[in-house]
Amino acid sequence: MSAAEAAALAARFKALADPNRLRILSIVSSSPEAETCVCDLPEPLGLGQPTVSHHLKILVEAGLLNREKRGVWAYYSLVPGALNSLADTLAPKP
């Protein structure tokens, strides 16, 4: 693993090191529509909108979530394969 790859991987794991971000990923991944509106996150998380937006920004920058703006709302979905690639880095190599 190169130094650049290690730095990118560390940034992803750092983004996951917050309980609220893990909860956001859980909510988004369990959504029947495979996406979640930012407007639907503050209540189940018990956080204010600015705090939720901050956590979402970090997850997007880490390459874990996609953001799509529709009108006044933003919708978030998992980046395909992002969580699997993280899991693969932890799996033992033969």
Contacts in CASP RR format, 6 or more apart in sequence:
PFRMAT RR
TARGET T0000
AUTHOR 0000-0000-0000
METHOD contacts of the structure
MODEL  1
MSAAEAAALAARFKALADPNRLRILSIVSSSPEAETCVCDLPEPLGLGQP
TVSHHLKILVEAGLLNREKRGVWAYYSLVPGALNSLADTLAPKP
1 9 0 8 1.000
9 86 0 8 1.000
9 89 0 8 1.000
11 61 0 8 1.000
11 62 0 8 1.000
12 62 0 8 1.000
12 63 0 8 1.000
12 64 0 8 1.000
12 82 0 8 1.000
12 86 0 8 1.000
13 86 0 8 1.000
14 62 0 8 1.000
15 21 0 8 1.000
15 58 0 8 1.000
15 59 0 8 1.000
15 61 0 8 1.000
15 62 0 8 1.000
15 64 0 8 1.000
16 22 0 8 1.000
16 25 0 8 1.000
16 62 0 8 1.000
16 64 0 8 1.000
16 86 0 8 1.000
18 55 0 8 1.000
18 58 0 8 1.000
20 45 0 8 1.000
20 47 0 8 1.000
20 51 0 8 1.000
20 55 0 8 1.000
21 55 0 8 1.000
21 58 0 8 1.000
21 59 0 8 1.000
23 44 0 8 1.000
23 45 0 8 1.000
24 41 0 8 1.000
24 45 0 8 1.000
24 52 0 8 1.000
24 55 0 8 1.000
24 56 0 8 1.000
24 59 0 8 1.000
24 65 0 8 1.000
24 76 0 8 1.000
25 59 0 8 1.000
25 64 0 8 1.000
25 65 0 8 1.000
25 78 0 8 1.000
25 83 0 8 1.000
27 36 0 8 1.000
27 40 0 8 1.000
27 41 0 8 1.000
27 44 0 8 1.000
27 45 0 8 1.000
28 35 0 8 1.000
28 36 0 8 1.000
28 65 0 8 1.000
28 76 0 8 1.000
28 77 0 8 1.000
28 78 0 8 1.000
29 78 0 8 1.000
29 83 0 8 1.000
34 77 0 8 1.000
34 78 0 8 1.000
35 68 0 8 1.000
35 75 0 8 1.000
35 76 0 8 1.000
35 77 0 8 1.000
36 75 0 8 1.000
36 76 0 8 1.000
36 77 0 8 1.000
37 73 0 8 1.000
37 74 0 8 1.000
37 75 0 8 1.000
37 76 0 8 1.000
38 49 0 8 1.000
38 52 0 8 1.000
38 53 0 8 1.000
38 56 0 8 1.000
38 73 0 8 1.000
38 74 0 8 1.000
38 75 0 8 1.000
38 76 0 8 1.000
39 73 0 8 1.000
41 47 0 8 1.000
41 52 0 8 1.000
41 56 0 8 1.000
42 48 0 8 1.000
42 49 0 8 1.000
42 52 0 8 1.000
45 52 0 8 1.000
47 55 0 8 1.000
56 65 0 8 1.000
56 67 0 8 1.000
56 74 0 8 1.000
56 76 0 8 1.000
59 65 0 8 1.000
59 76 0 8 1.000
60 66 0 8 1.000
60 67 0 8 1.000
60 76 0 8 1.000
63 79 0 8 1.000
63 82 0 8 1.000
64 78 0 8 1.000
64 79 0 8 1.000
64 82 0 8 1.000
64 83 0 8 1.000
65 76 0 8 1.000
65 77 0 8 1.000
65 78 0 8 1.000
65 79 0 8 1.000
66 76 0 8 1.000
66 77 0 8 1.000
66 78 0 8 1.000
66 79 0 8 1.000
67 74 0 8 1.000
67 75 0 8 1.000
67 76 0 8 1.000
68 74 0 8 1.000
68 75 0 8 1.000
68 76 0 8 1.000
68 77 0 8 1.000
69 75 0 8 1.000
END
